[in-house]
Amino acid sequence: MVKSDSSTSNQVIKTNDNIISNRQNKFYPSHAKQWNSNIGMSNINMHYSANNSKPSHFSIFHQNILVRGVFHKVDELLYSIAPIFPQVLCLTEHHLREDELKTMKFTPYTLGAHFCRQSFKHGGVSIYVSSNIQFYPIDLKNFNKERDLEICALKIDLSPTYLIIVCIYRSPNGDFKYFINQLEVILNNIYKRGIKLILCGDFNINHFDINSRRNLLESLLASFNLIGTVTFPTRISINSSTLIDNIYIDSNSCKFTVRPIINGLSDHDAQVMELSDLYNSHPQTHYTGCFK
């Protein structure tokens, strides 16, 4: 079992707080996260309704955790999402082998679906689900090809509503033709009317640029009524600011908001989507981007 050093984690958290605060104020002034050093794991609130039968709001978190992977970042990651604690965490480039991923303690979450590399280093995708939510893994192992398309998915039971959540990583050096062709096959197999479909991940396609790869991806996803919801940069460096991570959703499926979370755990900023009106049979779309 992987166990993080809490004293080291606290030092990292304190060191990063000033950096994070400065970046939030500079790049995302309207979404500045209020940090609370007194937040603990006992304060977890999964936003369930009064009868505790189903969540009143449902949140999905995605982050490329590239720098050092997730191995030594469990405490810091949980701290960064408090007090929201989304019901689903999607991680790309977790860097772990199968045995490491399956034995890593990530309370209060359960490993729901994953892919780990065997030939190349790093990479990988995983989806964690709040322990009190019922889910069913979707077998996509035959579509995985390291670097070209790393993907996992699961179906979440929020009866009478069902969600299918897909987590994707595509290396910038991967075969784009394989990626786009296999993604179309997957979507044709898992897309069903009446089930809310959400794709998130690091696509390594800069959505700030107009180019053929972006157009092909968006055209494919639009054929399944999926639109990109992230409008803010997800990877910021000294020399560049790019939008290469995204969350796609059926724009008519429910109300949602999307915002960044800057936690200093990676050179990618995280994104969190909050869904509401999940149980409305004819919901109206509501979108709030970072700069709106």
C-alpha positions in Angstrom: 0.0 0.0 0.0 1.3 3.4 -0.9 1.4 5.7 2.1 2.1 9.4 1.8 4.2 11.3 4.4 1.7 13.7 6.0 4.5 16.0 7.3 6.0 16.2 3.8 2.6 16.8 2.3 1.9 19.7 4.7 5.2 21.3 3.8 4.5 21.0 0.1 1.0 22.4 0.6 2.3 25.4 2.6 5.1 26.1 0.0 2.6 26.0 -2.9 -0.1 28.1 -1.3 1.5 31.5 -2.1 2.3 30.4 -5.7 -1.2 29.1 -6.2 -2.8 32.2 -4.8 -0.7 34.5 -7.1 -1.6 32.4 -10.2 -5.2 32.4 -9.4 -5.4 36.1 -8.9 -3.4 36.7 -12.1 -5.1 34.2 -14.5 -8.5 33.4 -12.9 -9.5 36.4 -10.8 -13.2 35.4 -10.8 -12.5 31.9 -9.7 -9.9 32.5 -7.0 -10.1 29.5 -4.6 -10.3 30.3 -0.9 -7.8 28.1 0.9 -8.5 26.8 4.4 -5.7 25.0 6.2 -8.1 23.7 8.7 -9.9 21.5 6.2 -9.5 17.9 7.0 -10.7 14.5 5.6 -13.4 14.4 8.2 -15.1 17.4 6.5 -16.0 15.5 3.4 -19.4 16.4 2.0 -20.6 14.7 -1.1 -23.5 17.1 -1.6 -26.3 14.6 -1.1 -29.9 15.5 -0.9 -31.8 15.4 2.4 -33.0 11.9 1.8 -29.4 10.8 1.0 -30.7 8.8 -2.0 -29.0 10.7 -4.7 -26.7 13.7 -5.0 -28.3 17.1 -5.4 -25.2 18.2 -7.3 -22.7 16.1 -9.1 -19.1 17.1 -9.7 -16.4 15.7 -11.9 -12.8 16.7 -11.5 -10.0 16.2 -14.1 -6.3 16.8 -13.9 -3.2 15.7 -15.8 -1.0 14.9 -12.9 2.2 14.6 -15.0 4.8 16.0 -12.7 6.0 13.0 -10.6 2.6 11.3 -11.2 0.1 10.7 -8.4 2.2 8.4 -6.3 3.3 10.9 -3.7 0.4 13.4 -4.1 -2.6 11.8 -2.6 -2.9 14.1 0.5 -2.1 17.2 -1.6 -4.7 16.2 -4.2 -7.4 15.6 -1.6 -6.5 18.9 0.1 -6.8 20.8 -3.2 -10.4 19.6 -3.8 -11.7 20.3 -0.3 -14.4 21.2 0.6 -16.0 20.3 -2.8 -14.8 16.7 -3.0 -16.2 15.9 -6.4 -18.0 12.5 -6.8 -15.6 11.5 -9.6 -11.9 12.1 -10.1 -10.4 11.6 -13.5 -6.6 11.5 -13.7 -4.4 11.5 -16.7 -0.7 10.6 -16.8 -0.8 9.0 -13.3 2.6 7.3 -14.0 1.7 4.1 -12.1 2.0 0.4 -12.8 -1.1 -1.8 -12.4 0.0 -3.2 -9.0 0.8 0.3 -7.7 -2.5 1.8 -8.8 -4.6 -1.0 -7.4 -2.9 -0.9 -3.9 -2.9 2.9 -3.5 -5.1 4.2 -0.8 -7.3 7.0 -2.0 -10.0 7.3 0.7 -12.9 8.2 0.3 -12.6 7.1 -3.4 -12.7 3.7 -5.1 -10.7 3.0 -8.2 -13.4 2.5 -10.9 -11.6 2.2 -14.2 -8.0 2.5 -15.4 -5.3 1.9 -17.9 -1.6 1.5 -17.1 1.3 1.4 -19.6 3.5 -1.7 -19.8 6.0 -0.8 -22.5 6.7 3.0 -22.2 7.2 4.9 -18.9 4.6 7.2 -17.4 1.2 7.9 -19.0 -1.9 6.1 -18.0 -5.5 7.1 -17.1 -7.7 6.4 -14.1 -11.2 7.2 -12.8 -11.9 7.3 -9.0 -15.5 7.3 -7.7 -16.9 8.2 -4.3 -17.3 5.0 -2.3 -21.0 5.5 -1.9 -21.8 5.6 -5.6 -22.7 2.6 -7.7 -20.7 2.2 -10.9 -20.0 -0.3 -13.6 -16.6 -0.4 -15.5 -16.7 -0.4 -19.3 -14.1 -2.6 -20.9 -12.1 -0.6 -23.4 -8.8 -2.5 -23.0 -8.7 -3.6 -26.7 -8.7 0.0 -27.8 -5.8 1.1 -25.7 -2.5 1.8 -27.5 0.2 3.4 -25.5 0.8 7.1 -26.4 -1.8 6.9 -29.3 -5.0 6.4 -27.2 -5.1 5.7 -23.4 -8.7 5.4 -22.3 -10.9 4.1 -19.6 -14.6 4.5 -18.9 -17.4 3.6 -16.5 -21.2 3.9 -16.1 -22.5 5.5 -12.9 -26.0 4.6 -11.6 -27.9 7.6 -10.3 -31.2 6.0 -11.0 -33.2 7.0 -12.9 -30.3 8.8 -14.4 -27.1 7.2 -15.8 -23.8 8.8 -16.6 -21.0 7.4 -18.8 -17.7 9.0 -18.0 -14.7 8.6 -20.2 -11.1 9.6 -19.3 -8.6 10.0 -22.2 -5.0 10.7 -22.6 -3.3 11.2 -26.0 0.5 11.8 -26.1 1.6 14.8 -28.3 3.8 12.2 -30.2 0.9 9.7 -30.6 -0.6 8.6 -33.9 -3.5 11.0 -34.3 -5.2 9.0 -37.1 -5.4 5.9 -34.7 -6.7 8.2 -31.9 -9.5 9.7 -33.9 -10.5 6.5 -35.7 -10.7 4.4 -32.5 -12.4 7.1 -30.6 -15.2 7.1 -33.2 -15.5 3.4 -32.9 -15.7 3.6 -29.1 -18.3 6.4 -29.1 -20.5 4.4 -31.6 -20.4 1.5 -29.2 -21.1 3.4 -25.9 -23.3 6.2 -27.0 -27.0 5.6 -26.1 -29.9 8.0 -26.1 -31.0 8.9 -22.6 -27.6 8.3 -21.0 -25.5 11.4 -20.3 -22.1 11.0 -21.8 -19.1 13.0 -20.5 -15.5 12.9 -21.9 -12.6 14.5 -20.2 -8.9 14.3 -20.5 -5.6 15.7 -21.9 -6.0 15.6 -25.7 -2.8 17.5 -26.4 -4.7 19.6 -29.0 -4.6 23.3 -28.3 -8.2 24.5 -28.5 -6.9 28.1 -28.7 -5.5 27.3 -32.2 -7.6 26.7 -35.3 -6.0 23.6 -36.9 -7.1 20.4 -38.6 -6.7 18.2 -35.6 -8.9 20.4 -33.4 -11.5 20.6 -36.2 -11.5 16.9 -36.7 -11.9 16.2 -33.0 -14.6 18.8 -32.5 -16.5 17.6 -35.6 -16.4 14.0 -34.4 -17.6 14.9 -30.9 -20.3 17.2 -32.2 -21.8 14.3 -34.2 -22.5 12.8 -30.7 -23.9 16.2 -29.4 -20.7 16.7 -27.4 -19.2 20.2 -27.0 -16.0 21.4 -25.2 -16.8 23.3 -22.1 -13.4 24.6 -21.0 -12.6 28.1 -22.2 -9.6 28.9 -20.0 -5.9 27.8 -20.3 -5.1 24.5 -18.7 -1.3 24.6 -19.1 0.5 27.8 -18.5 4.3 28.3 -18.7 6.6 31.2 -19.0 6.4 31.2 -22.8 2.9 29.8 -23.5 -0.7 29.4 -22.4 -2.6 26.5 -24.0 -6.0 24.8 -23.6 -5.1 21.1 -24.1 -7.3 19.6 -21.4 -11.1 19.6 -21.9 -14.4 18.3 -20.6 -17.0 17.4 -23.3 -20.7 17.0 -22.5 -24.0 16.9 -24.4 -25.0 20.6 -24.3 -28.7 19.6 -23.8 -28.3 17.0 -21.1 -28.3 19.2 -18.0 -27.2 22.5 -16.4 -23.4 22.7 -15.7 -20.7 25.0 -14.7 -16.9 24.6 -15.3 -14.0 26.3 -13.5 -10.3 25.8 -13.0 -8.6 24.6 -9.8 -4.9 25.6 -9.4 -3.2 23.3 -6.9 0.4 23.3 -7.9 0.5 19.5 -8.3 1.3 19.6 -12.0 2.2 21.9 -14.9 -1.5 21.4 -15.8 -4.3 23.1 -14.0 -7.3 21.0 -13.0 -10.9 21.5 -14.2 -14.0 20.8 -12.2 -17.5 20.5 -13.7 -20.6 20.7 -11.5 -23.8 19.3 -12.9 -27.3 20.1 -11.7 -30.8 19.2 -12.7 -29.6 15.7 -13.4 -33.0 14.3 -13.0 -34.8 16.8 -15.3 -36.1 14.9 -18.3 -36.0 18.0 -20.5 -33.2 20.1 -19.0 -32.2 23.5 -20.4 -28.5 24.1 -21.0 -26.6 26.5 -18.8 -22.9 27.2 -19.3 -20.6 29.4 -17.3 -17.1 29.5 -18.7 -14.1 31.0 -16.9 -14.3 34.4 -18.5 -18.1 34.7 -18.6 
